[in-house]
Amino acid sequence: MAKQMISVTINGENFETEVDPGKSLLEFIREDAGFTGTKYGCGVGECGACTVLVNNMPVNSCIYLAVWADGQEVRTIEGLAAADGTLSEVQQAFVDEGAVQCGFCTPVSL
């Protein structure tokens, strides 16, 4: 298949490039855009480790094609931090509780 040109904004940074039509958004985010906070978990959209926001809606990026993100705004875990680098409440909670991916299996202190 011929590659397809896409333009996608990830964490406020615009990326315009050709991609294989079968490439997942997860692969694009990690390999092409260089954001490694989004993790590969199950690869079938079940675990949520790869969840990102596309136009503020959560999607499993492992089963969401990069070409579907053409013209869209994507936010990863890195994009939750403030401009000065201050962690968001979600990011800080991941640090505080020792979360290593999506936080699903992170122990909670009660």
C-alpha positions as CSV (number, residue, x, y, z in Angstrom):
1,M,0.0,0.0,0.0
2,A,1.1,3.5,-0.7
3,K,2.0,5.8,2.2
4,Q,-0.5,8.5,3.2
5,M,0.3,12.1,4.2
6,I,-1.0,13.1,7.6
7,S,-0.9,16.2,9.7
8,V,-1.4,15.6,13.4
9,T,-0.8,17.8,16.5
10,I,0.6,15.9,19.4
11,N,1.0,17.7,22.7
12,G,0.9,21.0,20.8
13,E,3.6,20.0,18.3
14,N,2.6,19.6,14.7
15,F,3.8,16.5,12.7
16,E,3.4,16.3,9.0
17,T,4.7,13.1,7.4
18,E,3.8,10.1,5.3
19,V,2.8,6.9,7.1
20,D,1.9,3.4,6.2
21,P,-2.0,3.2,6.3
22,G,-1.8,0.2,8.7
23,K,0.5,2.0,11.3
24,S,-1.2,2.4,14.7
25,L,-1.3,5.8,16.4
26,L,0.7,4.2,19.2
27,E,3.5,3.3,16.8
28,F,3.4,6.8,15.3
29,I,3.5,8.5,18.7
30,R,6.4,6.4,19.9
31,E,8.5,5.9,16.8
32,D,7.8,9.0,14.7
33,A,6.9,11.7,17.2
34,G,9.3,10.4,20.0
35,F,6.8,10.5,22.9
36,T,7.5,7.3,24.9
37,G,5.1,7.9,27.8
38,T,2.3,6.1,25.9
39,K,2.9,2.3,26.5
40,Y,2.2,-0.8,24.6
41,G,0.2,-3.3,26.7
42,C,-2.0,-5.8,25.1
43,G,-2.1,-4.6,21.5
44,V,-5.9,-5.3,21.2
45,G,-7.5,-2.4,23.0
46,E,-8.3,-4.2,26.3
47,C,-5.8,-3.0,28.9
48,G,-5.8,0.8,28.4
49,A,-2.0,1.2,28.8
50,C,-1.9,3.0,25.4
51,T,-4.8,5.4,26.1
52,V,-4.4,8.9,24.6
53,L,-6.8,11.8,24.1
54,V,-7.8,12.5,20.5
55,N,-9.8,15.8,20.5
56,N,-10.2,15.3,24.3
57,M,-11.8,11.8,23.8
58,P,-9.9,8.8,25.2
59,V,-8.9,6.2,22.6
60,N,-6.8,3.0,22.7
61,S,-3.9,4.1,20.4
62,C,-2.9,0.5,19.7
63,I,-6.0,-0.1,17.7
64,Y,-6.5,3.5,16.4
65,L,-4.8,4.0,13.0
66,A,-2.4,7.0,12.7
67,V,-4.2,8.0,9.5
68,W,-7.4,8.5,11.5
69,A,-5.6,11.1,13.5
70,D,-5.0,13.3,10.4
71,G,-6.1,16.8,11.3
72,Q,-6.7,15.9,14.9
73,E,-5.3,17.0,18.3
74,V,-3.7,14.2,20.3
75,R,-2.6,14.5,23.9
76,T,-0.4,11.9,25.6
77,I,0.6,11.6,29.2
78,E,3.5,14.0,28.5
79,G,1.0,16.6,27.3
80,L,-0.7,16.8,30.7
81,A,2.2,18.7,32.3
82,A,2.1,22.5,32.6
83,A,4.2,24.6,30.3
84,D,6.8,25.1,33.0
85,G,7.1,21.3,33.5
86,T,5.0,21.0,36.7
87,L,3.3,17.7,36.7
88,S,-0.5,17.4,36.5
89,E,-2.5,15.8,39.3
90,V,-2.7,12.6,37.3
91,Q,1.0,12.5,36.6
92,Q,1.9,13.3,40.2
93,A,-0.5,10.5,41.4
94,F,1.3,8.0,39.1
95,V,4.7,9.1,40.6
96,D,3.3,9.0,44.2
97,E,1.8,5.5,43.8
98,G,4.5,3.9,41.7
99,A,2.5,3.5,38.5
100,V,4.5,2.3,35.6
101,Q,2.0,2.3,32.8
102,C,-1.7,3.0,32.9
103,G,-2.1,2.9,36.6
104,F,-4.7,0.1,36.5
105,C,-2.7,-2.3,38.6
106,T,-1.2,0.5,40.8
107,P,-1.7,-0.2,44.5
108,V,-3.8,2.3,46.3
109,S,-3.0,3.4,49.8
110,L,-6.1,3.4,51.9
